[in-house]
Amino acid sequence: MAEVFQKGTLYLCPTPIGNLEDITYRTVRCLQSADVIAAEDTRHTKQLLEAYQIETPLTSYYEHNKLTKGPKLIERLQAGEMIALVSDAGMPAICDPGSDLVRLALQHSIRVVPLPGANAGLTGLIASGMDTTRFTFIGFLPKTKKHRIPVLRSLQEIKGTLIFYEAPHRLRTVLQEMQKILGSRAVVICRELTKRYEEYLRGTLDNVLELFSEDTYKGEFVILIEGMQETCDVHWTKEDYIEKVQKLTEQGIKKKAAIRMVAIQLGVPKRDVYQATIQMADYHKS
């Protein structure tokens, strides 16, 4: 039996991050059933609604009107309306003012129901080849260097993958600051996720800077950086080096870059990883 959506409820509806097909049947039904859809950019959301022939009225709810619009939406919920909240892309309430509306709704004992769906950070993470068992989502860093630097310094000792969002016009500057503060860690930069020209740029914070000499890219980026590595005394074998290098090369990373990344990850001399890899190659030739 199909779900019966409840009146007086705030539904959090994820939208595609690029590919319009990345929307669930449940989300489409929820958007069709709502009395009103609260959206960051109504013009942007209208395109999605037209693609799925959804005729539900739209109302704007964004950073610069949330203080006045939020209470009005709460009044509508209290009056028994069903409201669907969406962001421009991905999960609402992640790096957008939707989180304020959620808190306001809970303060007024209004039911909040989240629907699962697309998220850029996790989409990039699962294809990155980095640690997925432990990760920290940071999202967008502050816009000014004065405020970014303290945030980056606070992340220096965090273990597990670090997940950032960034705009193209700040990308090179932010990567330089990351390299200076976090060191030459392994990094994966994702662009155009779920779109036709989806791309993953893998390397270290040292060498990826060479790829961004000019701000020619559009759209938002997902940046994934390895966390601080364990400092305990671990004895790595040649087989460990070879296995990790092979995993990276299977992901499309060039062997030279893979050797460098493994050395950084394990905290061992690059020449040791290189020698183990070369010896294995010589063994297979013989």
C-alpha positions as CSV (number, residue, x, y, z in Angstrom):
1,M,0.0,0.0,0.0
2,A,1.3,3.4,-0.9
3,E,2.4,5.7,1.9
4,V,-0.2,8.3,3.0
5,F,1.5,11.5,3.6
6,Q,0.5,13.4,6.7
7,K,-0.9,16.9,7.0
8,G,0.8,19.3,9.5
9,T,4.1,17.6,8.7
10,L,7.4,19.0,7.3
11,Y,8.9,16.6,4.8
12,L,12.6,16.9,3.9
13,C,12.9,16.0,0.2
14,P,16.3,15.4,-1.4
15,T,16.7,16.5,-5.0
16,P,19.2,15.4,-7.7
17,I,22.7,16.8,-7.6
18,G,23.1,16.7,-11.3
19,N,21.3,13.9,-13.1
20,L,17.6,14.5,-13.0
21,E,16.9,10.7,-12.8
22,D,18.4,10.6,-9.3
23,I,15.2,11.2,-7.5
24,T,13.1,8.5,-5.7
25,Y,9.5,7.6,-6.5
26,R,8.7,8.4,-2.9
27,T,10.1,11.9,-3.3
28,V,8.1,12.6,-6.4
29,R,4.9,11.4,-4.7
30,C,5.7,13.6,-1.7
31,L,6.2,16.7,-3.8
32,Q,3.0,16.0,-5.6
33,S,1.1,15.5,-2.4
34,A,2.4,18.6,-0.5
35,D,0.3,21.7,-0.2
36,V,3.4,23.8,-0.9
37,I,7.1,23.3,-1.7
38,A,9.6,25.5,0.1
39,A,12.7,26.0,-2.1
40,E,16.0,27.9,-2.0
41,D,15.6,29.0,-5.7
42,T,12.1,28.6,-7.0
43,R,13.3,29.1,-10.6
44,H,15.8,26.2,-10.3
45,T,13.3,23.9,-8.5
46,K,10.6,24.7,-11.1
47,Q,12.7,23.0,-13.8
48,L,12.7,19.8,-11.7
49,L,9.0,20.0,-11.1
50,E,8.3,20.5,-14.8
51,A,10.4,17.4,-15.6
52,Y,8.1,15.3,-13.4
53,Q,4.9,17.1,-14.1
54,I,4.5,18.3,-10.5
55,E,2.1,21.2,-10.2
56,T,2.4,21.9,-6.4
57,P,2.8,25.6,-5.6
58,L,6.3,26.9,-4.8
59,T,7.4,29.4,-2.2
60,S,10.9,30.7,-1.5
61,Y,12.8,29.9,1.6
62,Y,16.5,30.8,1.6
63,E,19.3,32.4,3.7
64,H,18.2,36.0,3.3
65,N,14.5,35.5,4.0
66,K,14.5,32.6,6.5
67,L,14.0,34.9,9.6
68,T,10.7,36.2,8.2
69,K,9.6,33.2,6.1
70,G,10.4,30.5,8.7
71,P,7.7,31.6,11.1
72,K,5.1,31.9,8.3
73,L,5.8,28.4,7.2
74,I,5.4,27.2,10.8
75,E,2.0,28.9,10.9
76,R,1.0,27.0,7.8
77,L,2.1,23.7,9.3
78,Q,0.2,24.5,12.5
79,A,-2.8,25.2,10.4
80,G,-2.6,21.6,9.0
81,E,-0.7,22.0,5.8
82,M,1.8,19.6,4.5
83,I,5.1,21.3,3.4
84,A,7.9,19.7,1.4
85,L,11.3,21.4,1.9
86,V,13.9,21.1,-0.9
87,S,17.4,22.6,-1.5
88,D,18.8,23.5,-4.9
89,A,20.6,20.1,-5.0
90,G,21.0,17.2,-2.7
91,M,19.8,16.8,0.9
92,P,17.9,19.8,2.4
93,A,19.3,21.0,5.7
94,I,22.9,20.2,4.7
95,C,24.8,23.4,4.1
96,D,21.6,25.4,3.6
97,P,19.1,27.2,5.8
98,G,16.8,24.2,5.8
99,S,18.4,23.2,9.1
100,D,17.0,26.4,10.7
101,L,13.5,25.5,9.6
102,V,13.9,22.0,11.0
103,R,14.9,23.4,14.4
104,L,12.0,25.8,14.3
105,A,9.6,23.1,13.5
106,L,10.8,20.9,16.3
107,Q,10.6,23.8,18.8
108,H,6.9,24.0,17.9
109,S,6.4,20.2,18.2
110,I,5.8,19.8,14.5
111,R,6.6,16.4,13.0
112,V,9.6,16.3,10.7
113,V,10.1,13.4,8.2
114,P,13.3,13.0,6.2
115,L,13.3,11.2,2.9
116,P,16.6,9.5,1.8
117,G,18.3,10.6,-1.4
118,A,21.2,12.1,-3.2
119,N,24.1,13.8,-1.4
120,A,27.3,15.1,-3.1
121,G,29.7,14.5,-0.2
122,L,28.8,10.8,0.2
123,T,28.5,10.2,-3.5
124,G,32.1,11.4,-3.9
125,L,33.3,9.5,-0.9
126,I,32.2,6.1,-1.9
127,A,34.0,6.4,-5.3
128,S,37.2,8.1,-3.8
129,G,39.0,5.0,-2.6
130,M,39.5,6.7,0.7
131,D,38.5,5.6,4.2
132,T,34.7,5.2,4.4
133,T,34.6,3.7,7.9
134,R,35.4,7.0,9.5
135,F,34.9,10.5,8.0
136,T,34.2,14.1,8.9
137,F,31.9,16.3,6.9
138,I,33.0,20.0,7.0
139,G,31.1,21.3,4.0
140,F,32.0,24.9,2.9
141,L,34.9,26.6,4.6
142,P,34.6,30.3,5.6
143,K,34.9,32.7,2.7
144,T,37.8,34.7,4.1
145,K,41.3,33.5,4.8
146,K,41.2,35.0,8.3
147,H,38.4,32.6,9.3
148,R,39.4,29.6,7.1
149,I,42.9,29.1,8.6
150,P,41.7,28.4,12.2
151,V,39.2,25.9,10.9
152,L,41.9,24.1,8.8
153,R,44.2,24.0,11.8
154,S,41.5,22.5,14.0
155,L,41.3,19.6,11.5
156,Q,45.0,18.7,11.5
157,E,44.7,15.8,14.0
158,I,41.4,14.4,12.9
159,K,41.6,10.8,11.7
160,G,39.4,9.6,8.8
161,T,38.5,11.2,5.5
162,L,37.7,14.9,5.5
163,I,34.9,16.0,3.2
164,F,34.7,19.6,1.9
165,Y,32.5,21.6,-0.6
166,E,34.1,24.4,-2.5
167,A,33.3,26.9,-5.3
168,P,35.6,27.1,-8.4
169,H,36.7,30.7,-7.9
170,R,38.2,29.8,-4.5
171,L,39.4,26.3,-5.3
172,R,43.1,26.9,-6.0
173,T,43.5,29.3,-3.0
174,V,41.8,26.9,-0.6
175,L,43.9,23.9,-1.9
176,Q,47.1,26.0,-1.3
177,E,46.0,26.7,2.3
178,M,45.2,23.0,2.8
179,Q,48.6,22.0,1.5
180,K,50.3,24.5,3.8
181,I,48.4,23.5,6.9
182,L,47.6,19.8,6.4
183,G,50.7,18.8,4.4
184,S,50.9,16.8,1.3
185,R,48.1,14.4,2.0
186,A,46.3,12.2,-0.5
187,V,43.3,14.1,-2.1
188,V,40.5,13.4,-4.4
189,I,38.7,16.3,-6.1
190,C,35.3,15.5,-7.6
191,R,33.6,17.6,-10.2
192,E,30.4,17.3,-12.2
193,L,29.2,14.5,-10.0
194,T,26.4,12.3,-11.7
195,K,26.7,14.4,-14.9
196,R,28.0,13.4,-18.3
197,Y,31.5,14.8,-17.7
198,E,31.9,13.5,-14.1
199,E,35.5,13.6,-13.1
200,Y,37.8,12.5,-10.2
201,L,41.2,14.1,-9.9
202,R,43.4,12.0,-7.6
203,G,46.8,12.8,-6.2
204,T,48.3,14.7,-3.3
205,L,47.8,18.3,-2.2
206,D,51.2,19.0,-3.7
207,N,50.6,17.8,-7.2
208,V,46.9,18.6,-7.7
209,L,47.7,22.3,-7.5
210,E,49.3,22.0,-10.9
211,L,45.9,21.1,-12.4
212,F,44.3,24.3,-11.2
213,S,46.5,27.1,-12.6
214,E,43.5,28.9,-13.9
215,D,39.9,29.2,-12.6
216,T,38.3,27.7,-15.7
217,Y,35.9,25.2,-14.0
218,K,32.3,25.7,-13.2
219,G,30.0,24.3,-10.6
220,E,30.8,23.2,-7.0
221,F,33.5,20.8,-6.1
222,V,33.7,18.0,-3.5
223,I,37.2,17.7,-2.0
224,L,38.2,14.6,0.0
225,I,41.4,14.6,2.0
226,E,42.8,11.7,4.0
227,G,42.8,12.3,7.7
228,M,45.8,12.2,10.0
229,Q,47.5,8.8,9.9
230,E,48.2,6.7,13.0
231,T,51.6,7.3,14.5
232,C,51.9,4.0,16.3
233,D,54.8,1.8,15.3
234,V,53.5,-0.5,12.6
235,H,55.8,-2.8,10.6
236,W,54.7,-2.6,7.0
237,T,55.8,-5.4,4.6
238,K,56.7,-5.2,1.0
239,E,53.5,-7.1,0.3
240,D,51.5,-4.2,2.0
241,Y,53.2,-1.7,-0.2
242,I,52.5,-3.6,-3.3
243,E,48.9,-4.3,-2.4
244,K,48.1,-0.6,-1.7
245,V,49.9,0.6,-4.9
246,Q,47.9,-2.0,-7.0
247,K,44.6,-0.8,-5.5
248,L,45.3,2.8,-6.4
249,T,46.5,1.9,-9.9
250,E,43.4,-0.1,-10.5
251,Q,41.4,3.1,-9.8
252,G,43.3,4.8,-12.6
253,I,46.0,6.5,-10.7
254,K,49.4,6.5,-12.3
255,K,52.0,4.2,-10.6
256,K,54.3,7.1,-9.7
257,A,51.6,9.0,-8.0
258,A,50.3,5.9,-6.3
259,I,53.7,5.1,-4.8
260,R,53.9,8.7,-3.5
261,M,50.4,8.5,-2.0
262,V,51.1,5.1,-0.3
263,A,54.3,6.4,1.2
264,I,52.5,9.5,2.6
265,Q,49.6,7.3,3.9
266,L,51.8,4.8,5.7
267,G,54.4,7.4,6.8
268,V,57.3,5.5,5.2
269,P,60.1,6.5,2.8
270,K,59.0,6.7,-0.8
271,R,62.0,4.8,-1.9
272,D,60.9,1.7,0.1
273,V,57.6,1.6,-1.6
274,Y,59.2,2.2,-5.0
275,Q,61.8,-0.6,-4.5
276,A,59.1,-3.1,-3.4
277,T,57.0,-2.2,-6.5
278,I,60.0,-2.5,-8.9
279,Q,61.1,-5.8,-7.4
280,M,57.6,-7.2,-7.9
281,A,57.5,-6.0,-11.5
282,D,61.0,-7.6,-12.1
283,Y,59.7,-10.9,-10.5
284,H,56.8,-11.1,-12.9
285,K,59.0,-10.4,-15.9
286,S,61.4,-13.3,-15.0
